[in-house]
Amino acid sequence: MGHSSSSNDWWRKPFDQGLYPLDSIARDWKEKTETEIVSLRRILRLARGAKILDVGCGVGRHSIALEKEGFAVTGADFSRRYLALAKKRSRKVKFVRADMRVLPFEKEFDGAINLFSSFGYFKSPADDLKTLKSIFRALKPGGRFLIDNLNYEGFDKVFSPQCWSELGDGTLVLEQRTPPDKSRVLKSAWLFVRKDGKRSEMYSEIRAYDFSSLSRLFKKAGFTDVRQHAPLTGGKKPWRRLVVSATRPRNPNGREA
């Protein structure tokens, strides 16, 4: 498999065209989603009725599940295609198109989530910081944030250069990975072969963090009480997933009341 070029915005075209089969994954992973929601509720400690922002919501897999649990959910994503699919799946969740670096919210949410490796897409780490600052602004003082992303720590022990999988609709997925370079960017070439024989390809670049580096970034964005947790679906160490929670402090000086 080849790819065109690693542009600064590699994610724009494949996600706006819906090349990555998030809709099929949402249908296949109902049980996994339920397990993740249980973990989210335990970590974020938010009461039913709380306002939650799902950043990089895709087709609304977690947004819709959280709404069914009694939360007031807003899902934000850049992809028109994924948002259209999300709106078909639920009329109760508010879905908005937005760049996660400049979210159109301020002190509005009790909690925010960024799940399923929806972070680290930008060429510059400075944009990752912009994203965290944008999420920080969207939270009310005392608001909680949780991220679930690739875990760079122990990557060499779990790295596999190639991975095949089959989705419930018969789509075959091949991911060919290049080991992270010094900038900790994981590059992958993807091939999707659908049941009718149609093929499509995309290329991705995701910056991986370990807890130490992500914690520093969280604190630069203003977050406090930064903690690492086990993967949302459990698992033994070395953890493939990096799950981190943090809080927007209630006081301007950065200390919790």
BELMO-V466946 format. One record per pair of residues at least 24 apart in sequence whose C-alpha atoms are under 10 Angstrom apart, sorted by the first residue. I is the first residue (numbers start at 0). J is the second residue. D is the distance in whole Angstrom. If there is no record, write none. Layout:
BEGIN
i = (I,I)
j = (J,J)
d = (D,D)
END
This chain:
BEGIN
i = (0,0,0,0,0,0,0,0,0,1,1,1,1,1,1,2,2,2,2,2,2,2,3,3,4,5,5,5,5,5,6,6,6,6,7,7,7,7,7,8,8,8,8,8,9,9,9,9,9,9,9,10,10,10,10,10,10,10,10,10,11,11,12,12,13,13,13,13,13,13,14,14,14,14,14,14,14,14,15,15,15,15,15,15,16,16,16,16,17,17,17,17,17,17,17,17,18,18,18,18,18,18,18,18,19,19,19,19,19,19,19,19,20,20,20,20,20,20,21,21,21,21,21,21,22,22,22,22,22,22,22,22,23,23,23,23,23,23,24,24,24,24,24,25,25,25,25,25,26,26,26,26,27,27,27,28,28,28,29,29,29,31,31,32,32,32,32,32,32,33,33,33,33,34,34,34,35,35,35,35,35,35,35,36,36,36,36,36,36,36,37,37,37,37,38,38,38,38,38,38,39,39,39,39,39,39,40,40,42,42,42,42,42,42,42,42,42,43,43,43,43,43,43,43,43,43,43,43,44,44,45,45,45,45,45,46,46,47,48,48,49,49,49,50,50,50,50,50,50,50,50,51,51,51,51,51,51,51,51,51,51,52,52,52,52,52,52,52,52,52,52,52,52,52,52,53,53,53,53,53,53,53,53,53,54,54,54,54,54,54,54,54,54,54,54,54,54,55,55,55,55,55,55,55,55,55,55,55,55,56,56,56,56,56,56,56,56,56,56,57,57,57,57,57,57,57,57,57,58,58,58,58,58,58,58,58,58,59,59,59,59,59,59,59,59,60,60,61,61,61,61,62,62,62,62,62,62,63,63,63,63,63,63,64,65,66,66,66,67,67,71,71,72,72,72,73,73,74,74,75,75,75,76,76,98,98,99,99,99,99,99,99,99,99,100,100,100,100,100,100,100,100,100,101,101,101,101,101,101,101,101,102,102,102,102,102,102,102,103,103,103,103,104,104,104,104,104,104,105,105,105,105,105,105,105,106,106,106,106,106,106,106,106,106,106,107,107,107,107,107,107,108,108,108,108,108,108,108,108,108,108,108,109,109,109,109,109,109,109,109,109,109,110,110,110,110,110,110,110,110,110,110,110,110,110,111,111,111,111,111,111,111,111,111,111,111,112,112,112,112,112,112,113,113,113,113,113,113,114,114,114,114,114,114,115,115,115,115,115,116,116,116,116,116,116,116,116,116,116,117,117,117,117,117,118,118,118,118,118,118,118,118,119,119,119,119,119,119,119,119,119,119,120,120,120,120,120,120,121,121,121,122,122,122,122,123,123,124,124,124,125,127,127,127,127,127,128,128,128,128,128,128,129,129,130,131,131,131,131,131,131,131,132,132,132,132,132,132,132,133,134,134,135,135,135,135,135,135,135,135,136,136,136,137,138,138,138,139,139,139,139,140,140,140,140,140,140,140,141,141,141,141,141,141,141,141,141,141,142,142,142,142,142,142,143,143,143,143,143,143,143,143,144,144,144,144,144,144,144,145,145,145,145,145,145,145,145,145,146,146,146,146,146,146,146,147,147,147,147,147,147,147,147,148,148,148,148,148,148,148,148,148,148,148,149,149,149,149,149,149,149,149,149,149,149,150,150,150,150,150,150,150,150,150,150,150,150,151,151,151,151,151,151,151,151,151,151,151,151,151,151,152,152,152,152,152,152,152,152,152,152,153,153,153,153,153,154,154,154,154,154,154,154,155,156,156,157,157,157,158,160,161,161,161,162,163,164,165,165,165,166,168,168,169,169,169,170,170,170,170,170,171,171,172,172,173,174,174,174,174,175,176,176,176,177,179,179,179,179,180,182,182,182,183,183,183,184,207,207,208,209,209,209,210,210,210,213,213,214,214,214,217,217,217,217,218,218,218,218,220,221,221,221,221,221,221,221,222,222,222,222,222,223,223,223,223,223,224,224,224)
j = (173,174,175,188,189,190,200,201,202,188,189,190,200,201,202,187,188,189,200,201,202,203,201,202,202,122,186,202,203,204,121,122,203,204,120,121,122,123,204,120,121,122,203,204,120,121,122,201,202,203,204,77,78,120,121,201,202,203,204,205,77,78,78,201,78,199,200,201,202,203,57,76,77,78,79,80,81,201,77,78,79,80,81,82,78,79,80,81,57,58,78,79,80,81,82,84,80,81,189,190,191,199,200,201,81,172,189,190,191,199,200,201,58,81,166,170,172,191,57,58,59,60,81,84,57,58,59,60,81,84,85,88,58,166,167,168,169,170,58,60,166,167,168,57,58,59,60,61,60,166,167,168,166,167,168,60,166,167,60,61,64,231,232,60,61,64,65,231,232,61,64,65,232,231,232,233,61,64,114,230,231,232,233,61,62,64,65,68,231,232,65,68,231,232,228,229,230,231,232,233,65,112,145,146,231,244,65,68,143,144,145,226,228,231,243,244,245,109,110,111,112,142,143,144,145,244,245,246,110,143,70,109,110,142,143,70,109,71,72,109,108,109,110,107,108,109,110,111,138,139,142,107,108,109,110,111,112,138,142,143,144,93,94,104,107,108,109,110,111,112,113,134,137,138,144,94,110,111,112,113,114,134,144,145,97,98,99,102,111,112,113,114,117,118,130,134,146,81,96,97,98,99,112,113,114,115,116,117,118,81,82,85,94,95,112,113,114,115,117,81,82,83,84,85,94,114,115,117,82,83,84,85,86,87,88,89,94,84,85,86,87,88,89,92,94,85,88,112,113,114,115,89,91,92,93,94,112,88,89,90,91,92,93,92,92,91,92,93,91,92,108,109,108,110,111,108,111,111,112,99,102,103,102,117,130,133,126,127,129,130,131,132,133,134,126,127,128,129,130,131,132,133,134,129,130,131,132,133,134,136,137,130,132,133,134,135,136,137,133,134,136,137,133,134,135,136,137,138,133,134,135,136,137,138,139,134,135,136,137,138,139,140,141,142,247,136,137,138,139,140,142,134,135,136,137,138,139,140,141,142,143,144,137,138,139,140,141,142,143,144,246,247,134,135,137,138,139,141,142,143,144,145,245,246,247,135,137,138,142,143,144,145,146,244,245,246,143,144,145,146,147,244,144,145,146,147,148,242,145,146,147,148,231,242,146,147,148,149,240,146,147,148,149,150,205,206,207,240,241,146,147,148,149,205,146,147,148,149,205,206,207,208,148,149,183,184,185,204,205,206,207,208,184,203,204,205,206,207,204,205,206,184,204,205,206,182,206,182,206,216,216,206,213,216,217,220,213,216,217,218,219,220,216,220,220,216,217,218,219,220,221,222,216,217,218,219,220,221,222,220,220,247,217,220,221,222,245,246,247,248,220,221,247,247,246,247,248,246,247,248,249,246,247,248,249,250,251,255,222,223,245,246,247,248,249,250,255,256,222,245,246,247,248,249,222,223,224,244,245,246,247,248,222,225,243,244,245,246,247,225,226,227,228,242,243,244,245,246,227,240,241,242,243,244,245,228,230,231,240,241,242,243,244,205,206,207,208,209,230,239,240,241,242,243,185,205,206,207,208,209,238,239,240,241,242,206,207,208,209,210,213,237,238,239,240,241,242,179,183,184,185,206,207,208,209,210,212,238,239,240,241,207,208,209,210,211,237,238,239,240,241,209,236,237,238,239,178,179,207,209,237,238,239,179,237,239,237,238,239,239,187,187,188,189,189,190,191,191,192,193,193,193,194,193,194,195,194,195,196,197,198,196,198,199,200,200,200,201,202,203,202,202,203,204,204,204,205,206,207,206,206,207,208,207,208,209,208,240,241,241,240,241,242,241,242,243,241,243,243,244,245,243,244,245,246,245,246,247,253,247,245,246,247,248,251,252,253,246,247,248,253,254,247,248,253,254,255,248,254,255)
d = (10,10,8,7,8,7,8,9,10,7,9,10,8,9,8,10,7,9,8,7,6,9,9,8,9,9,9,8,8,8,10,8,10,10,9,7,5,8,10,8,7,8,10,10,8,8,9,9,7,7,7,10,9,7,9,9,8,7,8,10,8,8,9,9,9,10,9,6,8,9,9,10,8,6,8,8,8,9,8,5,6,6,7,9,8,8,6,9,9,10,8,9,6,6,10,10,10,10,10,10,8,7,7,7,10,10,9,10,8,9,9,8,10,10,9,9,9,9,7,6,9,8,8,10,9,6,9,8,8,8,9,10,10,7,7,7,10,9,10,9,7,8,9,10,8,8,5,9,9,9,8,9,7,6,9,9,10,9,9,10,9,9,7,7,7,8,10,9,9,9,7,9,9,7,6,9,8,10,10,9,5,6,9,7,10,7,7,9,8,9,10,10,8,9,10,9,9,5,8,9,9,9,8,10,7,10,9,10,9,10,8,10,8,10,10,8,10,9,7,9,9,9,6,7,7,8,9,9,9,9,9,8,7,9,8,8,9,8,9,10,8,6,8,8,5,5,6,8,9,10,10,9,6,6,5,5,8,9,9,9,9,10,10,10,9,6,8,6,5,6,9,9,8,9,9,9,9,6,5,6,8,10,10,10,9,9,7,9,7,6,5,8,8,9,10,8,10,10,10,9,9,7,9,6,7,9,9,6,8,8,8,9,9,10,9,8,8,9,9,5,7,10,9,7,10,10,10,9,6,8,6,4,8,9,8,10,10,8,5,8,10,8,8,9,8,8,9,9,10,8,10,9,10,7,9,9,9,8,7,9,8,7,10,10,9,7,7,10,9,10,9,10,9,10,9,9,9,10,10,8,8,10,10,10,9,10,10,9,8,6,9,10,7,8,7,8,8,5,4,8,8,6,8,8,7,10,9,6,9,10,10,8,10,6,7,10,8,7,9,10,9,8,8,8,10,7,5,8,9,9,9,5,4,7,8,10,8,6,5,5,4,7,10,9,10,8,6,6,6,9,9,9,10,9,6,5,5,9,10,7,9,10,9,6,6,8,7,5,6,9,10,10,10,10,9,7,8,9,5,5,6,8,10,9,10,9,8,7,8,6,5,6,9,10,10,10,9,6,5,6,8,9,8,6,5,6,8,10,8,6,5,7,10,9,9,6,6,8,9,9,6,4,6,10,8,10,9,9,9,9,8,7,9,9,8,9,7,9,7,8,9,10,9,9,10,8,10,8,5,5,7,8,9,8,6,5,7,10,8,8,8,9,8,9,9,10,9,9,8,9,10,9,10,8,10,10,10,6,8,10,8,6,10,8,9,8,7,10,9,6,9,9,10,8,10,8,5,7,9,9,9,10,9,7,7,7,10,9,6,10,9,10,9,10,9,7,10,10,7,9,8,8,5,6,4,7,9,9,10,10,10,6,5,5,5,9,8,9,10,9,6,5,8,8,9,10,10,7,6,5,6,9,9,9,8,5,5,6,8,10,9,10,10,7,6,4,7,9,10,10,8,6,5,6,9,10,8,8,7,6,4,7,9,10,9,8,8,10,10,9,6,5,7,9,9,8,8,5,7,8,9,6,5,6,9,10,6,6,6,8,10,9,7,5,5,5,8,9,7,9,9,9,5,5,5,8,10,9,8,9,8,9,8,5,8,9,8,8,8,9,9,9,9,6,8,8,9,9,9,10,8,9,7,9,8,10,8,9,7,9,9,9,10,10,10,10,10,10,9,10,9,8,7,6,5,9,6,9,9,9,10,10,9,10,10,10,10,10,9,10,10,10,9,10,10,10,9,8,8,10,7,9,10,6,7,10,9,10,9,8,10,7,10,7,9,8,9,8,8,9,9,10,9,8,9,9,10,10,10,9,10,9,7,8,10,10,7,5,5,7,8,10,6,6,7,8,8,9,9,9)
END
